[in-house]
Amino acid sequence: MSDPILWTPWRMPYLRGEDRQHYDGCLFCVKATTDDLAGEHIVARSEHVYVTLNRYPYNNGHLLIVPYAHVASVESLPVEALTDLMLTLNRALAALRQIYRPDGFNVGANIGPGSGAGIAEHFHLHVVPRWQADTNFMTVAGGMRMIPDLLDSTWQQLRDAWEPAE
């Protein structure tokens, strides 16, 4: 019996680096100015930051909070942007709790290339909902993560949860 195969062809552009080629310049700066909220999975915008889905999520609802300022590290942000970042984080946590009822969250940033940052030139904050059993056999035995919902569906649910608070 051969090992089971889980096909994920949607990841190939990411592995080849092709997913950023349609952006002219910094991915996060370009996304900040888009009018295509659904296509770019922009959940919300505020004065200094915006919220978008991670295109390659660790779990359902994996959000990125991205400052409009193109800075490589959080200490380069002015106090107004830092305040907006934290207030937006609170709104993100509330929306994710409403939709997914997670058992917890991982919130963090990879600052600099040595940290494993995929886009080290533009600081961003990850918000990852977590559940007691989200490390299942696929992750342990197969070395892969299973995401049970489509990004478009996740985006719509988050937009709906976010809108009433705006």
PAPABA-114209 format. One record per atom (N, C-alpha, C, O): atom name; residue number from 1; x, y, z; chain; residue in one letter. Coordinates in steps of 0.001 Angstrom, whole numbers. Example, Ala and Ser with C-alpha at 12.3 -4.5 7.8 and 13.67 -1.06 7.14 Angstrom:
// PAPABA-114209
 kolmi rokol    east   north      up doti lodren
     N     1   13190   -5690    7800    A      A
    CA     1   12300   -4500    7800    A      A
     C     1   13200   -3300    7800    A      A
     O     1   14236   -3319    8465    A      A
     N     2   12850   -2250    7080    A      S
    CA     2   13670   -1060    7140    A      S
     C     2   12900      30    7870    A      S
     O     2   13409    1138    8039    A      S
***
This chain:
// PAPABA-114209
 kolmi rokol    east   north      up doti lodren
     N     1     847   -1185       0    A      M
    CA     1       0       0       0    A      M
     C     1     887    1243       0    A      M
     O     1    1818    1354     799    A      M
     N     2     596    2152    -884    A      S
    CA     2    1402    3370    -965    A      S
     C     2     894    4414      15    A      S
     O     2    -244    4347     481    A      S
     N     3    1752    5379     321    A      D
    CA     3    1361    6475    1211    A      D
     C     3     270    7305     553    A      D
     O     3     295    7510    -660    A      D
     N     4    -690    7786    1342    A      P
    CA     4   -1743    8636     770    A      P
     C     4   -1152    9959     279    A      P
     O     4    -157   10448     813    A      P
     N     5   -1776   10517    -731    A      I
    CA     5   -1321   11782   -1298    A      I
     C     5   -2410   12817   -1100    A      I
     O     5   -3572   12575   -1426    A      I
     N     6   -2040   13955    -572    A      L
    CA     6   -2957   15074    -446    A      L
     C     6   -2470   16153   -1415    A      L
     O     6   -1402   16737   -1228    A      L
     N     7   -3262   16403   -2442    A      W
    CA     7   -2865   17359   -3471    A      W
     C     7   -3195   18774   -3011    A      W
     O     7   -4313   19036   -2570    A      W
     N     8   -2239   19679   -3111    A      T
    CA     8   -2450   21089   -2760    A      T
     C     8   -1845   21970   -3856    A      T
     O     8    -902   22716   -3595    A      T
     N     9   -2372   21894   -5066    A      P
    CA     9   -1786   22647   -6172    A      P
     C     9   -1849   24160   -5985    A      P
     O     9   -1066   24883   -6600    A      P
     N    10   -2754   24650   -5157    A      W
    CA    10   -2858   26090   -4902    A      W
     C    10   -1604   26631   -4212    A      W
     O    10   -1375   27841   -4236    A      W
     N    11    -789   25774   -3601    A      R
    CA    11     437   26224   -2924    A      R
     C    11    1623   26372   -3876    A      R
     O    11    2608   27017   -3516    A      R
     N    12    1560   25798   -5073    A      M
    CA    12    2705   25817   -5974    A      M
     C    12    3160   27234   -6329    A      M
     O    12    4366   27483   -6332    A      M
     N    13    2266   28170   -6626    A      P
    CA    13    2744   29535   -6891    A      P
     C    13    3531   30125   -5710    A      P
     O    13    4494   30866   -5910    A      P
     N    14    3119   29795   -4491    A      Y
    CA    14    3836   30259   -3302    A      Y
     C    14    5243   29650   -3248    A      Y
     O    14    6223   30352   -3002    A      Y
     N    15    5328   28336   -3482    A      L
    CA    15    6616   27659   -3423    A      L
     C    15    7580   28171   -4487    A      L
     O    15    8790   28217   -4263    A      L
     N    16    7054   28550   -5627    A      R
    CA    16    7891   29085   -6709    A      R
     C    16    8160   30583   -6578    A      R
     O    16    8959   31142   -7329    A      R
     N    17    7491   31231   -5621    A      G
    CA    17    7650   32674   -5468    A      G
     C    17    6832   33471   -6464    A      G
     O    17    7011   34682   -6591    A      G
     N    18    5932   32796   -7173    A      E
    CA    18    5139   33450   -8212    A      E
     C    18    3978   34251   -7654    A      E
     O    18    3459   35138   -8331    A      E
     N    19    3563   33955   -6437    A      D
    CA    19    2382   34614   -5880    A      D
     C    19    2614   36097   -5647    A      D
     O    19    1645   36852   -5562    A      D
     N    20    3853   36542   -5540    A      R
    CA    20    4146   37962   -5332    A      R
     C    20    4439   38691   -6641    A      R
     O    20    4549   39917   -6648    A      R
     N    21    4566   37964   -7739    A      Q
    CA    21    4949   38585   -8995    A      Q
     C    21    3899   39534   -9540    A      Q
     O    21    4241   40456  -10281    A      Q
     N    22    2628   39340   -9198    A      H
    CA    22    1603   40234   -9718    A      H
     C    22    1514   41522   -8900    A      H
     O    22     690   42389   -9189    A      H
     N    23    2370   41645   -7873    A      Y
    CA    23    2447   42871   -7092    A      Y
     C    23    3683   43639   -7540    A      Y
     O    23    4782   43086   -7588    A      Y
     N    24    3499   44910   -7867    A      D
    CA    24    4615   45760   -8256    A      D
     C    24    5080   46508   -7012    A      D
     O    24    4517   47543   -6657    A      D
     N    25    6104   45984   -6355    A      G
    CA    25    6585   46578   -5119    A      G
     C    25    6257   45704   -3933    A      G
     O    25    6057   44497   -4076    A      G
     N    26    6201   46306   -2768    A      C
    CA    26    5929   45581   -1527    A      C
     C    26    4502   45049   -1530    A      C
     O    26    3551   45805   -1728    A      C
     N    27    4359   43769   -1313    A      L
    CA    27    3051   43111   -1269    A      L
     C    27    2102   43832    -320    A      L
     O    27     955   44098    -678    A      L
     N    28    2570   44153     895    A      F
    CA    28    1697   44777    1880    A      F
     C    28    1359   46222    1532    A      F
     O    28     259   46684    1837    A      F
     N    29    2265   46929     912    A      C
    CA    29    1970   48304     485    A      C
     C    29     948   48316    -642    A      C
     O    29      54   49163    -665    A      C
     N    30    1076   47383   -1575    A      V
    CA    30     117   47292   -2678    A      V
     C    30   -1261   46908   -2149    A      V
     O    30   -2264   47505   -2541    A      V
     N    31   -1319   45910   -1257    A      K
    CA    31   -2598   45484    -692    A      K
     C    31   -3265   46620      82    A      K
     O    31   -4493   46692     138    A      K
     N    32   -2470   47501     676    A      A
    CA    32   -3004   48608    1476    A      A
     C    32   -3843   49565     643    A      A
     O    32   -4725   50243    1170    A      A
     N    33   -3574   49622    -650    A      T
    CA    33   -4251   50598   -1502    A      T
     C    33   -5294   49975   -2430    A      T
     O    33   -5915   50678   -3227    A      T
     N    34   -5486   48674   -2330    A      T
    CA    34   -6406   48010   -3252    A      T
     C    34   -7866   48390   -2974    A      T
     O    34   -8245   48674   -1838    A      T
     N    35   -8658   48388   -4025    A      D
    CA    35  -10103   48541   -3901    A      D
     C    35  -10799   47183   -3925    A      D
     O    35  -11999   47086   -3667    A      D
     N    36  -10030   46128   -4239    A      D
    CA    36  -10575   44777   -4345    A      D
     C    36  -10473   44084   -2988    A      D
     O    36   -9624   43217   -2782    A      D
     N    37  -11352   44483   -2065    A      L
    CA    37  -11290   43944    -705    A      L
     C    37  -11488   42429    -681    A      L
     O    37  -10766   41723      24    A      L
     N    38  -12449   41927   -1440    A      A
    CA    38  -12712   40486   -1457    A      A
     C    38  -11560   39726   -2104    A      A
     O    38  -11105   38713   -1575    A      A
     N    39  -11096   40211   -3234    A      G
    CA    39  -10016   39532   -3957    A      G
     C    39   -8716   39477   -3175    A      G
     O    39   -7962   38509   -3276    A      G
     N    40   -8460   40506   -2402    A      E
    CA    40   -7232   40562   -1599    A      E
     C    40   -7480   40146    -149    A      E
     O    40   -6563   40168     672    A      E
     N    41   -8712   39769     160    A      H
    CA    41   -9095   39307    1508    A      H
     C    41   -8777   40338    2591    A      H
     O    41   -8299   39993    3672    A      H
     N    42   -9052   41614    2282    A      I
    CA    42   -8910   42679    3277    A      I
     C    42  -10168   42659    4141    A      I
     O    42  -11270   42893    3645    A      I
     N    43  -10005   42382    5414    A      V
    CA    43  -11138   42264    6330    A      V
     C    43  -11581   43630    6827    A      V
     O    43  -12778   43911    6888    A      V
     N    44  -10630   44479    7182    A      A
    CA    44  -10966   45784    7758    A      A
     C    44   -9792   46739    7575    A      A
     O    44   -8650   46330    7363    A      A
     N    45  -10117   48026    7664    A      R
    CA    45   -9109   49075    7598    A      R
     C    45   -9354   50060    8723    A      R
     O    45  -10498   50310    9103    A      R
     N    46   -8289   50612    9249    A      S
    CA    46   -8402   51695   10225    A      S
     C    46   -7432   52792    9787    A      S
     O    46   -6913   52749    8671    A      S
     N    47   -7190   53751   10635    A      E
    CA    47   -6371   54892   10241    A      E
     C    47   -4910   54522    9957    A      E
     O    47   -4305   55070    9036    A      E
     N    48   -4342   53602   10738    A      H
    CA    48   -2908   53303   10615    A      H
     C    48   -2597   51870   10202    A      H
     O    48   -1462   51565    9836    A      H
     N    49   -3604   50976   10256    A      V
    CA    49   -3373   49566    9942    A      V
     C    49   -4558   48992    9173    A      V
     O    49   -5651   49559    9156    A      V
     N    50   -4308   47856    8541    A      Y
    CA    50   -5410   47098    7941    A      Y
     C    50   -5258   45635    8326    A      Y
     O    50   -4187   45187    8736    A      Y
     N    51   -6363   44898    8182    A      V
    CA    51   -6408   43483    8551    A      V
     C    51   -6680   42681    7283    A      V
     O    51   -7591   42998    6519    A      V
     N    52   -5881   41642    7071    A      T
    CA    52   -6056   40778    5912    A      T
     C    52   -5873   39333    6330    A      T
     O    52   -5213   39047    7329    A      T
     N    53   -6454   38426    5569    A      L
    CA    53   -6224   37009    5812    A      L
     C    53   -4835   36632    5326    A      L
     O    53   -4348   37166    4329    A      L
     N    54   -4209   35721    6028    A      N
    CA    54   -2964   35139    5543    A      N
     C    54   -3335   34195    4402    A      N
     O    54   -4175   33310    4569    A      N
     N    55   -2717   34384    3265    A      R
    CA    55   -3035   33566    2089    A      R
     C    55   -2638   32106    2294    A      R
     O    55   -3197   31217    1652    A      R
     N    56   -1681   31854    3181    A      Y
    CA    56   -1216   30497    3480    A      Y
     C    56   -1331   30280    4991    A      Y
     O    56    -325   30253    5699    A      Y
     N    57   -2575   30125    5481    A      P
    CA    57   -2831   30140    6926    A      P
     C    57   -2327   28908    7662    A      P
     O    57   -2246   27814    7105    A      P
     N    58   -1991   29116    8926    A      Y
    CA    58   -1661   28007    9828    A      Y
     C    58   -2943   27346   10326    A      Y
     O    58   -2974   26136   10551    A      Y
     N    59   -3998   28137   10497    A      N
    CA    59   -5297   27674   10956    A      N
     C    59   -6367   28551   10322    A      N
     O    59   -6067   29616    9784    A      N
     N    60   -7620   28098   10388    A      N
    CA    60   -8724   28938    9937    A      N
     C    60   -8701   30267   10685    A      N
     O    60   -8486   30297   11897    A      N
     N    61   -8922   31355    9972    A      G
    CA    61   -8992   32661   10599    A      G
     C    61   -7648   33313   10844    A      G
     O    61   -7592   34340   11521    A      G
     N    62   -6556   32759   10321    A      H
    CA    62   -5219   33334   10510    A      H
     C    62   -5173   34715    9848    A      H
     O    62   -5208   34840    8624    A      H
     N    63   -5093   35737   10691    A      L
    CA    63   -5094   37127   10226    A      L
     C    63   -3715   37746   10301    A      L
     O    63   -2857   37321   11074    A      L
     N    64   -3526   38763    9475    A      L
    CA    64   -2354   39624    9560    A      L
     C    64   -2847   41040    9809    A      L
     O    64   -3765   41504    9132    A      L
     N    65   -2253   41726   10765    A      I
    CA    65   -2523   43144   10988    A      I
     C    65   -1296   43877   10493    A      I
     O    65    -191   43685   11001    A      I
     N    66   -1506   44728    9486    A      V
    CA    66    -395   45331    8752    A      V
     C    66    -470   46850    8837    A      V
     O    66   -1480   47437    8448    A      V
     N    67     576   47497    9337    A      P
    CA    67     601   48960    9316    A      P
     C    67     714   49467    7875    A      P
     O    67    1307   48805    7024    A      P
     N    68     152   50621    7615    A      Y
    CA    68     339   51240    6301    A      Y
     C    68    1781   51692    6127    A      Y
     O    68    2302   51692    5012    A      Y
     N    69    2423   52071    7209    A      A
    CA    69    3818   52519    7151    A      A
     C    69    4709   51344    6764    A      A
     O    69    4626   50265    7350    A      A
     N    70    5552   51567    5778    A      H
    CA    70    6486   50540    5318    A      H
     C    70    7732   50601    6199    A      H
     O    70    8704   51287    5882    A      H
     N    71    7681   49869    7312    A      V
    CA    71    8809   49802    8240    A      V
     C    71    9113   48337    8517    A      V
     O    71    8223   47488    8467    A      V
     N    72   10374   48050    8808    A      A
    CA    72   10796   46672    9009    A      A
     C    72   10576   46178   10437    A      A
     O    72   10557   44970   10678    A      A
     N    73   10410   47097   11382    A      S
    CA    73   10283   46667   12767    A      S
     C    73    9290   47534   13525    A      S
     O    73    9085   48701   13191    A      S
     N    74    8688   46966   14528    A      V
    CA    74    7632   47618   15293    A      V
     C    74    8118   48883   15989    A      V
     O    74    7338   49821   16154    A      V
     N    75    9370   48935   16397    A      E
    CA    75    9834   50130   17113    A      E
     C    75    9958   51351   16204    A      E
     O    75   10202   52458   16685    A      E
     N    76    9794   51160   14915    A      S
    CA    76    9808   52284   13974    A      S
     C    76    8436   52934   13806    A      S
     O    76    8315   53962   13141    A      S
     N    77    7407   52343   14402    A      L
    CA    77    6053   52893   14272    A      L
     C    77    5820   54001   15297    A      L
     O    77    6275   53906   16437    A      L
     N    78    5111   55048   14887    A      P
    CA    78    4755   56101   15857    A      P
     C    78    3717   55581   16848    A      P
     O    78    3043   54584   16588    A      P
     N    79    3599   56251   17961    A      V
    CA    79    2709   55806   19034    A      V
     C    79    1259   55675   18562    A      V
     O    79     545   54787   19027    A      V
     N    80     814   56534   17656    A      E
    CA    80    -564   56451   17140    A      E
     C    80    -784   55139   16376    A      E
     O    80   -1842   54519   16490    A      E
     N    81     205   54729   15611    A      A
    CA    81      90   53479   14867    A      A
     C    81     150   52280   15813    A      A
     O    81    -552   51290   15609    A      A
     N    82     985   52369   16840    A      L
    CA    82    1067   51290   17824    A      L
     C    82    -259   51126   18567    A      L
     O    82    -713   50007   18808    A      L
     N    83    -861   52236   18919    A      T
    CA    83   -2160   52203   19603    A      T
     C    83   -3214   51599   18689    A      T
     O    83   -3989   50744   19117    A      T
     N    84   -3249   52035   17439    A      D
    CA    84   -4204   51506   16476    A      D
     C    84   -3971   50009   16261    A      D
     O    84   -4931   49246   16147    A      D
     N    85   -2722   49590   16204    A      L
    CA    85   -2376   48181   16045    A      L
     C    85   -2983   47345   17173    A      L
     O    85   -3574   46294   16924    A      L
     N    86   -2836   47812   18404    A      M
    CA    86   -3340   47052   19555    A      M
     C    86   -4870   47086   19643    A      M
     O    86   -5489   46085   20001    A      M
     N    87   -5477   48220   19322    A      L
    CA    87   -6943   48296   19318    A      L
     C    87   -7519   47400   18217    A      L
     O    87   -8554   46760   18405    A      L
     N    88   -6852   47361   17089    A      T
    CA    88   -7285   46495   15990    A      T
     C    88   -7097   45033   16368    A      T
     O    88   -7924   44192   16016    A      T
     N    89   -6028   44724   17075    A      L
    CA    89   -5837   43361   17571    A      L
     C    89   -7020   42954   18453    A      L
     O    89   -7529   41840   18323    A      L
     N    90   -7458   43834   19338    A      N
    CA    90   -8610   43529   20191    A      N
     C    90   -9858   43243   19363    A      N
     O    90  -10603   42312   19670    A      N
     N    91  -10095   44030   18319    A      R
    CA    91  -11263   43807   17450    A      R
     C    91  -11138   42477   16706    A      R
     O    91  -12117   41753   16525    A      R
     N    92   -9910   42174   16281    A      A
    CA    92   -9679   40910   15576    A      A
     C    92   -9952   39720   16492    A      A
     O    92  -10594   38752   16083    A      A
     N    93   -9470   39790   17720    A      L
    CA    93   -9708   38703   18664    A      L
     C    93  -11201   38520   18921    A      L
     O    93  -11692   37393   18978    A      L
     N    94  -11916   39624   19074    A      A
    CA    94  -13362   39552   19316    A      A
     C    94  -14086   38915   18131    A      A
     O    94  -14963   38073   18321    A      A
     N    95  -13725   39312   16909    A      A
    CA    95  -14370   38745   15720    A      A
     C    95  -14064   37255   15590    A      A
     O    95  -14952   36458   15287    A      A
     N    96  -12819   36886   15817    A      L
    CA    96  -12441   35475   15724    A      L
     C    96  -13125   34640   16810    A      L
     O    96  -13537   33507   16556    A      L
     N    97  -13247   35197   18017    A      R
    CA    97  -13947   34463   19088    A      R
     C    97  -15413   34241   18703    A      R
     O    97  -15965   33165   18934    A      R
     N    98  -16032   35257   18119    A      Q
    CA    98  -17444   35157   17731    A      Q
     C    98  -17654   34083   16673    A      Q
     O    98  -18617   33320   16752    A      Q
     N    99  -16780   34014   15698    A      I
    CA    99  -16959   33101   14573    A      I
     C    99  -16516   31678   14904    A      I
     O    99  -17249   30721   14656    A      I
     N   100  -15314   31542   15464    A      Y
    CA   100  -14693   30225   15595    A      Y
     C   100  -14664   29646   17003    A      Y
     O   100  -14454   28445   17171    A      Y
     N   101  -14868   30473   18006    A      R
    CA   101  -14802   30028   19402    A      R
     C   101  -13521   29243   19695    A      R
     O   101  -13589   28116   20187    A      R
     N   102  -12354   29825   19398    A      P
    CA   102  -11097   29107   19641    A      P
     C   102  -10806   28984   21138    A      P
     O   102  -11357   29721   21955    A      P
     N   103   -9945   28053   21471    A      D
    CA   103   -9518   27861   22855    A      D
     C   103   -8406   28831   23243    A      D
     O   103   -8131   29018   24428    A      D
     N   104   -7774   29441   22261    A      G
    CA   104   -6686   30375   22524    A      G
     C   104   -6197   31003   21236    A      G
     O   104   -6775   30790   20170    A      G
     N   105   -5130   31778   21341    A      F
    CA   105   -4552   32463   20182    A      F
     C   105   -3037   32459   20290    A      F
     O   105   -2482   32455   21388    A      F
     N   106   -2377   32461   19146    A      N
    CA   106    -978   32844   19053    A      N
     C   106    -975   34201   18381    A      N
     O   106   -1557   34371   17310    A      N
     N   107    -317   35171   19008    A      V
    CA   107    -183   36514   18448    A      V
     C   107    1304   36835   18443    A      V
     O   107    1968   36749   19476    A      V
     N   108    1822   37204   17280    A      G
    CA   108    3252   37495   17243    A      G
     C   108    3719   38022   15916    A      G
     O   108    2967   38118   14946    A      G
     N   109    5003   38365   15910    A      A
    CA   109    5633   38917   14715    A      A
     C   109    7001   38291   14527    A      A
     O   109    7704   38003   15496    A      A
     N   110    7367   38086   13291    A      N
    CA   110    8715   37657   12941    A      N
     C   110    9435   38898   12420    A      N
     O   110    9134   39388   11332    A      N
     N   111   10372   39392   13190    A      I
    CA   111   11045   40641   12847    A      I
     C   111   12457   40328   12367    A      I
     O   111   13291   39826   13121    A      I
     N   112   12703   40633   11105    A      G
    CA   112   14017   40401   10507    A      G
     C   112   14128   39034    9853    A      G
     O   112   13411   38101   10215    A      G
     N   113   15034   38921    8886    A      P
    CA   113   15197   37666    8153    A      P
     C   113   15622   36500    9052    A      P
     O   113   15271   35354    8768    A      P
     N   114   16359   36762   10116    A      G
    CA   114   16802   35703   11014    A      G
     C   114   15674   35078   11812    A      G
     O   114   15847   34009   12396    A      G
     N   115   14528   35727   11845    A      S
    CA   115   13379   35214   12607    A      S
     C   115   12503   34291   11767    A      S
     O   115   11581   33660   12285    A      S
     N   116   12787   34214   10485    A      G
    CA   116   11944   33428    9587    A      G
     C   116   10878   34259    8902    A      G
     O   116    9959   33714    8291    A      G
     N   117   10996   35584    9000    A      A
    CA   117   10001   36466    8373    A      A
     C   117    9979   36246    6865    A      A
     O   117   11018   36281    6205    A      A
     N   118    8781   36018    6328    A      G
    CA   118    8629   35853    4886    A      G
     C   118    8699   37176    4148    A      G
     O   118    9179   37239    3016    A      G
     N   119    8221   38233    4788    A      I
    CA   119    8274   39577    4225    A      I
     C   119    8902   40463    5304    A      I
     O   119    8206   41192    6010    A      I
     N   120   10212   40386    5413    A      A
    CA   120   10937   41042    6498    A      A
     C   120   10958   42562    6370    A      A
     O   120   11157   43265    7361    A      A
     N   121   10755   43066    5171    A      E
    CA   121   10856   44515    4962    A      E
     C   121    9628   45293    5419    A      E
     O   121    9675   46521    5487    A      E
     N   122    8529   44606    5735    A      H
    CA   122    7307   45304    6148    A      H
     C   122    6732   44593    7378    A      H
     O   122    6192   43491    7275    A      H
     N   123    6855   45231    8525    A      F
    CA   123    6373   44658    9773    A      F
     C   123    4885   44311    9668    A      F
     O   123    4106   45053    9069    A      F
     N   124    4503   43177   10254    A      H
    CA   124    3098   42776   10353    A      H
     C   124    2951   41832   11541    A      H
     O   124    3903   41168   11952    A      H
     N   125    1752   41790   12075    A      L
    CA   125    1442   41000   13252    A      L
     C   125     543   39834   12844    A      L
     O   125    -457   40027   12154    A      L
     N   126     902   38630   13272    A      H
    CA   126      91   37439   13011    A      H
     C   126    -877   37213   14166    A      H
     O   126    -511   37367   15331    A      H
     N   127   -2111   36848   13837    A      V
    CA   127   -3120   36463   14828    A      V
     C   127   -3647   35103   14385    A      V
     O   127   -4317   34991   13358    A      V
     N   128   -3337   34066   15172    A      V
    CA   128   -3687   32696   14792    A      V
     C   128   -4596   32079   15849    A      V
     O   128   -4158   31847   16976    A      V
     N   129   -5866   31808   15501    A      P
    CA   129   -6749   31104   16437    A      P
     C   129   -6221   29683   16663    A      P
     O   129   -5695   29051   15748    A      P
     N   130   -6373   29196   17899    A      R
    CA   130   -5901   27847   18234    A      R
     C   130   -6978   27083   18991    A      R
     O   130   -7771   27672   19726    A      R
     N   131   -7000   25778   18807    A      W
    CA   131   -7917   24883   19489    A      W
     C   131   -7118   23776   20154    A      W
     O   131   -6029   23422   19704    A      W
     N   132   -7668   23239   21222    A      Q
    CA   132   -6976   22178   21964    A      Q
     C   132   -6520   21048   21044    A      Q
     O   132   -5428   20510   21229    A      Q
     N   133   -7325   20686   20074    A      A
    CA   133   -7024   19523   19231    A      A
     C   133   -6570   19908   17828    A      A
     O   133   -6688   19097   16910    A      A
     N   134   -6052   21130   17633    A      D
    CA   134   -5705   21503   16254    A      D
     C   134   -4389   20893   15777    A      D
     O   134   -4052   21027   14601    A      D
     N   135   -3657   20245   16631    A      T
    CA   135   -2490   19483   16197    A      T
     C   135   -2942   18035   16082    A      T
     O   135   -2831   17249   17023    A      T
     N   136   -3455   17707   14902    A      N
    CA   136   -4042   16386   14706    A      N
     C   136   -3062   15449   14009    A      N
     O   136   -1889   15784   13839    A      N
     N   137   -3528   14309   13618    A      F
    CA   137   -2659   13302   13011    A      F
     C   137   -2023   13792   11715    A      F
     O   137    -908   13386   11388    A      F
     N   138   -2716   14663   10965    A      M
    CA   138   -2155   15146    9696    A      M
     C   138    -884   15940    9954    A      M
     O   138     100   15790    9229    A      M
     N   139    -898   16782   10978    A      T
    CA   139     267   17583   11307    A      T
     C   139    1380   16706   11869    A      T
     O   139    2546   16856   11505    A      T
     N   140    1016   15807   12742    A      V
    CA   140    2012   14970   13406    A      V
     C   140    2576   13911   12464    A      V
     O   140    3793   13788   12331    A      V
     N   141    1703   13145   11809    A      A
    CA   141    2162   12033   10972    A      A
     C   141    2473   12473    9548    A      A
     O   141    3435   11998    8943    A      A
     N   142    1673   13364    9020    A      G
    CA   142    1837   13740    7626    A      G
     C   142    2645   14996    7410    A      G
     O   142    3015   15312    6279    A      G
     N   143    2925   15726    8492    A      G
    CA   143    3705   16942    8350    A      G
     C   143    2970   18030    7584    A      G
     O   143    3604   18872    6948    A      G
     N   144    1637   18024    7635    A      M
    CA   144     874   19034    6903    A      M
     C   144    -278   19525    7761    A      M
     O   144    -720   18834    8679    A      M
     N   145    -745   20689    7466    A      R
    CA   145   -1853   21312    8193    A      R
     C   145   -3096   21238    7328    A      R
     O   145   -3035   21491    6125    A      R
     N   146   -4215   20896    7927    A      M
    CA   146   -5487   20841    7212    A      M
     C   146   -6306   22074    7576    A      M
     O   146   -6550   22331    8755    A      M
     N   147   -6731   22837    6574    A      I
    CA   147   -7570   24010    6771    A      I
     C   147   -8943   23658    6212    A      I
     O   147   -9081   23455    5006    A      I
     N   148   -9970   23582    7074    A      P
    CA   148  -11259   23061    6623    A      P
     C   148  -12182   24064    5936    A      P
     O   148  -13297   23699    5564    A      P
     N   149  -11760   25305    5757    A      D
    CA   149  -12651   26289    5141    A      D
     C   149  -11898   27059    4063    A      D
     O   149  -10678   27203    4132    A      D
     N   150  -12625   27548    3076    A      L
    CA   150  -12032   28343    2006    A      L
     C   150  -11738   29761    2493    A      L
     O   150  -12450   30284    3350    A      L
     N   151  -10692   30382    1950    A      L
    CA   151  -10359   31753    2336    A      L
     C   151  -11507   32712    2061    A      L
     O   151  -11768   33607    2865    A      L
     N   152  -12192   32541     946    A      D
    CA   152  -13308   33441     627    A      D
     C   152  -14417   33344    1670    A      D
     O   152  -15003   34358    2050    A      D
     N   153  -14706   32136    2130    A      S
    CA   153  -15722   31949    3159    A      S
     C   153  -15269   32549    4490    A      S
     O   153  -16047   33213    5175    A      S
     N   154  -14023   32314    4846    A      T
    CA   154  -13461   32890    6072    A      T
     C   154  -13512   34410    6007    A      T
     O   154  -13893   35061    6980    A      T
     N   155  -13130   34978    4863    A      W
    CA   155  -13144   36435    4677    A      W
     C   155  -14553   36978    4894    A      W
     O   155  -14733   37961    5613    A      W
     N   156  -15552   36348    4278    A      Q
    CA   156  -16926   36843    4399    A      Q
     C   156  -17406   36781    5842    A      Q
     O   156  -18037   37725    6318    A      Q
     N   157  -17123   35699    6544    A      Q
    CA   157  -17535   35574    7941    A      Q
     C   157  -16884   36660    8804    A      Q
     O   157  -17537   37251    9664    A      Q
     N   158  -15607   36913    8571    A      L
    CA   158  -14911   37945    9346    A      L
     C   158  -15427   39336    9013    A      L
     O   158  -15595   40163    9910    A      L
     N   159  -15680   39605    7745    A      R
    CA   159  -16251   40908    7354    A      R
     C   159  -17596   41118    8049    A      R
     O   159  -17872   42191    8585    A      R
     N   160  -18427   40072    8028    A      D
    CA   160  -19744   40168    8672    A      D
     C   160  -19624   40405   10172    A      D
     O   160  -20383   41187   10744    A      D
     N   161  -18673   39734   10807    A      A
    CA   161  -18473   39903   12251    A      A
     C   161  -17872   41267   12582    A      A
     O   161  -18144   41823   13646    A      A
     N   162  -17060   41808   11677    A      W
    CA   162  -16375   43081   11898    A      W
     C   162  -17303   44261   11668    A      W
     O   162  -17276   45234   12421    A      W
     N   163  -18115   44177   10641    A      E
    CA   163  -18966   45298   10223    A      E
     C   163  -19822   45905   11318    A      E
     O   163  -19837   47129   11448    A      E
     N   164  -20542   45114   12120    A      P
    CA   164  -21408   45722   13122    A      P
     C   164  -20649   46606   14123    A      P
     O   164  -21220   47548   14673    A      P
     N   165  -19392   46311   14354    A      A
    CA   165  -18598   47089   15324    A      A
     C   165  -18062   48371   14722    A      A
     O   165  -17613   49250   15458    A      A
     N   166  -18097   48507   13383    A      E
    CA   166  -17526   49707   12747    A      E
     C   166  -18438   50893   12863    A      E
     O   166  -18105   51976   12381    A      E
***
